[in-house]
Amino acid sequence: MKHQVRIEPEASAELEDAIRWYDKQHAGLGADFLAAVDTAIARIDRLPASAPPVSHVAVEFPVRRAPVPRFPYGVVYLVLDDTIRILAFAHERRKPNYWHSRTGGQ
């Protein structure tokens, strides 16, 4: 099943910031990161329930977090009918659960 993927504006800004940061570390690493994110999103689209649910989120918002291959990031998302709503591109070791406020107001 193909889903519509909706990336929240805050998540889009996080992704752009991370790409820029990786490019400053090594030329082309930002593109590698983006490719890994695209791989993670494609897997989410194919198997939306495959990533584990995130704890400490209200039950009515079954948020999941899928790892980004090769990088210490996760794609935090919510599946709503035929839409995958990406809430955050969250670093594994920074500010845990900062994105929780993004689950409301669909």
C-alpha positions in Angstrom: 0.0 0.0 0.0 1.3 3.4 -0.9 0.8 6.1 1.7 0.8 9.8 1.4 3.9 11.0 3.4 3.5 14.3 5.2 6.6 15.7 6.7 5.8 18.3 9.4 7.5 21.7 9.0 9.6 21.2 12.2 10.8 17.8 11.0 11.7 19.2 7.6 13.8 21.9 9.3 15.5 19.2 11.4 16.3 17.2 8.3 17.8 20.2 6.6 19.9 21.1 9.6 21.2 17.6 9.9 22.1 17.4 6.2 24.0 20.7 6.5 25.8 19.5 9.7 26.9 16.3 8.0 28.1 18.1 4.9 30.3 20.3 7.1 31.8 17.2 8.6 32.6 15.7 5.3 31.7 16.6 1.7 28.9 14.3 0.5 28.0 13.0 3.9 24.8 15.1 3.9 23.7 13.3 0.7 24.5 10.0 2.3 22.3 10.9 5.3 19.5 12.0 3.1 19.7 8.7 1.1 19.6 6.8 4.4 16.5 8.8 5.5 14.8 8.0 2.2 15.5 4.3 2.7 14.0 4.5 6.2 10.9 6.3 4.8 10.5 3.7 2.0 10.6 0.9 4.6 8.0 2.8 6.7 5.8 3.1 3.6 6.0 -0.6 2.9 5.7 -1.8 6.5 4.2 1.0 8.6 3.8 -1.1 11.7 7.3 -2.6 11.6 8.9 0.0 13.8 8.4 -0.2 17.5 5.9 2.1 19.2 7.4 5.0 21.2 6.7 4.8 24.9 5.3 7.7 27.0 2.9 8.9 24.2 -0.8 8.9 24.6 -2.5 5.6 23.4 -4.6 7.5 20.9 -1.4 8.6 19.1 0.4 5.3 18.2 3.7 7.0 17.4 6.6 4.8 16.1 10.3 5.4 15.6 12.2 3.8 12.7 16.0 3.8 12.7 17.9 5.6 10.0 20.6 3.2 8.6 24.2 4.2 9.4 23.2 7.3 11.3 22.2 7.9 15.0 18.8 9.2 14.0 15.3 7.9 14.0 12.2 8.8 11.9 9.4 9.5 14.4 6.0 9.0 12.7 2.3 8.4 13.1 0.2 6.4 10.7 -3.3 7.9 10.1 -5.4 5.9 7.6 -3.5 6.3 4.3 -1.1 9.0 5.5 2.2 8.7 7.2 2.8 11.9 9.3 6.5 12.4 10.0 6.8 14.3 13.3 10.6 14.4 13.7 14.0 13.3 12.5 15.3 12.8 16.0 18.9 12.2 17.0 19.1 9.2 19.3 21.1 10.9 22.0 19.8 14.4 22.1 16.8 15.9 23.8 14.7 12.7 24.1 11.0 13.1 23.4 11.2 16.8 22.6 8.8 16.2 19.7 5.9 15.0 21.9 4.0 18.2 21.5 3.8 17.5 17.7 1.4 14.6 18.1 -1.7 16.7 18.5 -3.7 18.8 16.1 -3.8 16.5 13.0 
